[in-house]
Amino acid sequence: MPKGDITVATSKQLEMIDLTDRLQQVIGNIDDGILYVYNPHTTAGLTINEGADPDVQRDILGALGRIVPVDYPYRHSEDNSPAHLMSAVTGSSVTVFIHRGRLQLGTWQRIFFFEFDGPRNRQIWWKTLAG
């Protein structure tokens, strides 16, 4: 079962980074199977969403900023509680089928890493299962 990690360098506090092409490369010679992608960070997330229109990314980040209030009286002492909540909303993993050596995503779908507490260097773990 091939596995590894990808380093993601973020440059903003809130950011979406498209990992699709990098993940397509890691599946190697697997013809059919599954790709598991996992984010081990509590202030970051993963999702599959539209990648054709950059306004979708801006809308997602803007809406998350409105859904998760900055001025709530958080008790967490590290001053990054909104990042923890945004991570809980977006989730920490994605699973994608591999068919004929390609990630099986919809026409507009891409795999995104969310940074909610940047800038930072992050590690994303991946594993494939041949079927």
C-alpha positions as CSV (number, residue, x, y, z in Angstrom):
1,M,0.0,0.0,0.0
2,P,1.9,3.1,-1.2
3,K,1.8,6.0,1.2
4,G,3.6,9.3,1.8
5,D,3.2,13.0,2.6
6,I,3.0,16.3,0.9
7,T,4.4,19.5,2.3
8,V,2.1,22.5,1.9
9,A,3.5,26.0,2.5
10,T,0.8,28.6,3.2
11,S,1.3,32.3,2.9
12,K,-1.9,33.7,4.5
13,Q,-4.0,33.3,7.6
14,L,-7.0,32.0,5.6
15,E,-6.2,30.2,2.3
16,M,-7.4,27.4,0.0
17,I,-4.7,25.6,-1.9
18,D,-5.5,23.2,-4.8
19,L,-3.7,19.9,-4.2
20,T,-5.3,18.0,-7.1
21,D,-2.4,17.9,-9.5
22,R,0.1,16.9,-6.8
23,L,-2.2,14.1,-5.6
24,Q,-2.7,12.9,-9.2
25,Q,1.1,12.5,-9.3
26,V,1.4,10.5,-6.1
27,I,-1.0,7.7,-7.2
28,G,1.8,6.5,-9.5
29,N,1.0,3.4,-11.5
30,I,-2.3,2.5,-9.7
31,D,-4.9,1.7,-12.4
32,D,-7.9,1.2,-10.1
33,G,-8.1,1.9,-6.3
34,I,-8.7,4.5,-3.7
35,L,-6.7,7.5,-2.6
36,Y,-7.1,8.5,1.1
37,V,-5.9,12.0,2.0
38,Y,-5.6,13.1,5.7
39,N,-4.8,16.4,7.3
40,P,-3.3,15.9,10.8
41,H,-3.6,19.5,11.8
42,T,-6.4,20.9,14.1
43,T,-6.4,24.3,12.5
44,A,-6.6,23.3,8.8
45,G,-9.0,21.2,6.7
46,L,-9.6,19.4,3.4
47,T,-12.5,19.4,1.0
48,I,-13.5,18.6,-2.5
49,N,-15.2,21.5,-4.3
50,E,-15.3,23.6,-7.5
51,G,-11.9,24.6,-8.8
52,A,-12.9,26.4,-12.0
53,D,-14.1,29.7,-10.7
54,P,-11.8,31.4,-8.1
55,D,-14.8,33.3,-6.7
56,V,-16.0,30.0,-5.2
57,Q,-12.9,29.9,-3.0
58,R,-13.3,33.5,-2.0
59,D,-17.0,32.9,-1.2
60,I,-16.2,29.8,0.9
61,L,-13.5,31.6,2.9
62,G,-15.6,34.7,3.3
63,A,-18.7,32.7,4.4
64,L,-16.6,30.7,6.9
65,G,-15.4,34.0,8.3
66,R,-19.0,35.1,8.9
67,I,-20.2,31.7,10.2
68,V,-17.3,31.5,12.8
69,P,-17.3,34.7,14.8
70,V,-14.0,36.2,15.7
71,D,-15.4,38.2,18.7
72,Y,-17.0,35.2,20.5
73,P,-15.6,34.9,24.1
74,Y,-13.4,31.8,23.3
75,R,-11.6,30.2,26.3
76,H,-8.8,28.6,24.3
77,S,-5.6,30.5,25.2
78,E,-3.8,30.3,21.9
79,D,-6.0,32.9,20.2
80,N,-6.8,30.6,17.3
81,S,-10.2,29.2,18.3
82,P,-11.9,30.3,15.1
83,A,-9.4,28.2,13.1
84,H,-10.3,25.1,15.2
85,L,-14.0,25.7,14.5
86,M,-13.4,26.2,10.8
87,S,-11.4,23.0,10.7
88,A,-14.3,21.1,12.4
89,V,-16.7,22.5,9.7
90,T,-14.5,21.5,6.7
91,G,-13.2,18.1,8.0
92,S,-9.8,16.5,8.0
93,S,-9.9,14.0,5.2
94,V,-11.1,13.1,1.7
95,T,-11.4,9.8,-0.2
96,V,-11.3,9.6,-4.0
97,F,-11.7,6.7,-6.3
98,I,-8.9,6.0,-8.8
99,H,-10.0,4.6,-12.2
100,R,-7.7,4.0,-15.2
101,G,-4.9,5.8,-13.4
102,R,-6.9,9.0,-12.8
103,L,-8.6,10.6,-9.8
104,Q,-12.3,10.3,-10.3
105,L,-13.5,13.8,-9.7
106,G,-16.5,15.6,-11.2
107,T,-15.9,18.0,-14.1
108,W,-15.4,21.0,-11.8
109,Q,-14.1,19.3,-8.7
110,R,-10.7,19.8,-7.2
111,I,-9.1,18.7,-3.9
112,F,-8.4,21.7,-1.6
113,F,-6.3,22.2,1.5
114,F,-7.7,24.9,3.9
115,E,-5.3,27.0,6.0
116,F,-7.1,28.7,8.9
117,D,-4.1,29.6,11.1
118,G,-1.3,30.6,8.8
119,P,1.1,31.2,7.4
120,R,2.6,27.8,8.2
121,N,4.3,24.7,6.7
122,R,1.9,21.8,6.9
123,Q,2.1,18.1,6.1
124,I,-0.7,16.2,4.4
125,W,-0.6,12.4,4.5
126,W,-1.9,10.2,1.8
127,K,-2.3,6.5,1.2
128,T,-3.5,4.5,-1.8
129,L,-5.2,1.2,-1.9
130,A,-5.1,-0.7,-5.2
131,G,-8.3,-2.4,-6.1
